[in-house]
Amino acid sequence: MPSLKKTITDLTKRQREVLTTLYQHISTEGYPPSFDDLRKLLDVSSNQTITDMLAALEKKGAIKREEGSARGLTITRGGFLALGVQPLLPLAGASRGGPLTEAIASANEWRTAGDVSTLDPSRDVFLIKVHGDSMEGVIWDGDVVLVSPVKSWSEVRNRDIILVEYEGQTTVKRYLQKSGRHYLKPENSAYPTMPVAEDMRIQGRIVARL
């Protein structure tokens, strides 16, 4: 991938216009524009022209995209830096800050995620909305939080707040290690502490509340 410095300085005027259009549409509508949307917004006549424009932005590291789909794209950290704007991230879905709930899935919604300089470009961070009151005092019902994915339990530290999947459902809890044992602890004392089961899978660490 090109350096962030090259990504910022190497965009042509037209590429910057396309990137700005993508950002504005996502910011206003809550999702990326379609090919039809982009043809109208950029005043071009063919999908191939749009495909070529997106390919050029992807090559320079300003976006990532799913092949053949205009809506299946994300603006990278370098892209946000190139525009000098706050990053927008997809809202992946919802999770319980209490009993387990259904596993998170795409909510087809994007949110502003704060200062781009705080995001780790090596992580595919995402947003979730938390429901329930078991984490009150740290996370309230309806809060949107920023999640940094982790691959194993060895990547989390004692007292981190984490997103865990268990039997197709998810929960947000504080991770505790005590006397060689591992627990998921709510902030609200009305809820019980849960021992970490062998088949629980960690999905990520909560790094910010928006």
C-alpha positions in Angstrom: 0.0 0.0 0.0 1.3 3.5 -0.8 2.4 5.7 2.1 -0.1 8.0 3.7 2.0 11.0 2.5 1.8 9.8 -1.1 -1.9 9.1 -0.7 -2.6 12.6 0.4 -0.4 14.4 -2.1 -0.9 12.1 -5.1 -4.6 12.5 -5.7 -5.6 14.3 -8.9 -8.3 17.0 -8.9 -10.8 14.6 -10.3 -9.9 11.8 -7.9 -10.3 14.2 -5.0 -13.7 15.3 -6.4 -14.8 11.6 -6.5 -13.5 10.9 -3.0 -15.3 14.0 -1.7 -18.5 12.9 -3.4 -18.3 9.5 -1.8 -17.7 11.0 1.6 -20.6 13.5 1.3 -23.0 10.8 0.1 -22.1 8.5 3.0 -22.2 11.3 5.5 -25.7 12.5 4.3 -27.4 9.2 3.3 -25.7 6.8 5.7 -24.4 4.4 3.0 -22.1 4.5 -0.1 -23.6 5.7 -3.4 -24.6 3.2 -6.1 -23.3 3.3 -9.7 -26.5 5.2 -10.7 -25.9 7.7 -7.9 -22.3 8.3 -8.9 -23.1 8.7 -12.6 -25.5 11.5 -11.8 -23.4 13.1 -9.1 -20.2 13.0 -11.2 -21.9 13.7 -14.5 -20.6 10.6 -16.4 -22.4 8.2 -18.7 -21.0 4.8 -18.0 -20.5 2.3 -15.2 -17.0 1.5 -16.6 -16.0 5.1 -16.0 -17.1 4.9 -12.4 -15.3 1.5 -12.0 -12.1 3.1 -13.4 -12.4 6.0 -11.0 -12.9 3.7 -8.0 -10.0 1.5 -9.1 -7.7 4.5 -9.3 -8.7 5.6 -5.8 -8.2 2.1 -4.5 -4.8 1.8 -6.1 -3.7 5.0 -4.3 -5.0 3.6 -1.0 -7.9 6.1 -0.5 -10.6 3.4 -0.5 -11.2 -0.3 -0.3 -14.0 -1.9 -2.3 -15.8 -5.1 -3.2 -15.3 -6.0 -6.8 -18.2 -4.9 -9.0 -20.1 -3.0 -6.3 -20.2 0.7 -5.8 -21.9 0.4 -2.4 -19.4 -2.2 -1.2 -16.7 0.3 -0.4 -15.0 2.0 2.6 -12.9 5.1 2.7 -9.5 4.3 4.3 -7.7 6.3 7.0 -5.5 7.7 4.2 -8.6 8.7 2.3 -10.0 10.6 5.3 -6.6 12.2 5.9 -6.5 13.3 2.2 -9.8 15.1 2.6 -8.9 16.4 6.1 -12.3 15.2 7.5 -13.5 13.0 10.4 -13.7 9.3 9.5 -17.0 7.6 8.8 -17.3 3.9 9.8 -20.0 1.3 9.2 -22.3 0.5 12.1 -21.9 -3.2 12.2 -25.1 -3.8 14.2 -26.1 -4.2 17.9 -24.9 -6.1 20.9 -26.2 -6.5 24.5 -24.6 -4.9 27.4 -26.5 -7.5 29.4 -27.8 -11.0 28.4 -26.4 -12.3 25.2 -28.2 -11.2 22.0 -28.0 -12.3 18.4 -24.6 -12.0 16.7 -24.0 -8.6 15.2 -24.7 -8.1 11.5 -24.5 -5.2 9.1 -27.0 -2.4 9.9 -26.2 -0.5 6.6 -25.5 2.7 8.5 -22.4 4.8 8.8 -21.4 7.1 11.7 -18.8 9.8 12.3 -16.0 8.1 14.4 -14.1 11.1 15.8 -10.5 12.1 15.1 -8.9 10.1 12.3 -5.5 10.4 13.8 -6.6 8.1 16.7 -7.5 5.2 14.4 -5.0 2.4 13.8 -4.7 1.9 10.0 -3.7 -1.7 10.5 -7.1 -2.6 12.1 -10.5 -2.8 10.4 -12.2 -1.0 13.3 -16.0 -0.9 13.3 -19.0 0.5 15.3 -21.7 -1.3 17.2 -24.7 0.0 19.2 -25.0 -1.4 22.7 -28.4 -2.1 24.3 -29.1 -2.9 27.9 -28.0 -1.5 31.3 -25.5 -4.0 32.5 -22.6 -1.7 31.6 -24.1 1.5 33.0 -21.4 3.7 34.4 -19.2 3.1 31.4 -21.6 2.4 28.5 -25.2 3.3 28.5 -28.2 1.8 26.7 -28.1 3.0 23.0 -24.5 4.1 23.0 -22.4 3.5 19.9 -18.9 2.2 20.6 -15.8 1.8 18.5 -14.5 -1.8 18.4 -10.9 -2.8 17.4 -11.0 -6.5 16.3 -8.7 -8.9 18.1 -8.0 -12.5 17.1 -7.2 -14.2 20.4 -7.7 -13.8 24.2 -3.9 -13.2 24.5 -4.4 -9.8 22.9 -6.7 -8.4 25.7 -5.6 -7.1 29.0 -7.1 -7.4 32.4 -10.1 -4.9 32.8 -10.4 -4.3 29.0 -14.1 -4.0 27.9 -14.6 -6.5 25.1 -17.1 -7.8 22.6 -17.6 -11.6 22.9 -19.6 -14.1 20.8 -21.0 -17.3 22.3 -23.3 -19.7 20.5 -24.2 -17.2 17.8 -24.9 -14.4 20.3 -22.9 -11.5 21.5 -22.3 -9.5 24.7 -20.2 -6.5 25.9 -18.5 -7.0 29.2 -15.3 -6.1 31.2 -12.7 -8.8 31.0 -11.2 -9.9 34.4 -8.4 -12.3 35.3 -8.3 -13.5 38.9 -6.4 -16.4 40.5 -5.8 -17.9 37.1 -9.4 -17.7 36.0 -11.1 -15.5 33.5 -14.5 -13.7 33.8 -16.8 -11.3 32.0 -18.0 -8.7 34.5 -20.9 -6.2 34.2 -20.6 -2.7 35.6 -24.1 -2.9 37.0 -24.1 -5.1 40.2 -27.6 -6.3 39.4 -26.1 -8.6 36.8 -23.9 -11.6 37.6 -20.3 -12.1 36.6 -19.9 -14.8 33.9 -17.0 -17.2 33.7 -15.3 -17.3 30.3 -16.5 -20.5 28.6 -14.1 -22.5 26.5 -16.1 -21.9 23.3 -16.6 -18.2 23.8 -14.9 -16.3 21.0 -13.6 -12.8 21.4 -14.5 -10.4 18.6 -12.8 -7.2 19.7 -11.8 -4.6 22.3 -14.0 -1.5 22.9 -11.7 1.4 22.4 -14.0 4.4 22.5 -17.6 5.5 23.2 -19.0 7.9 20.7 
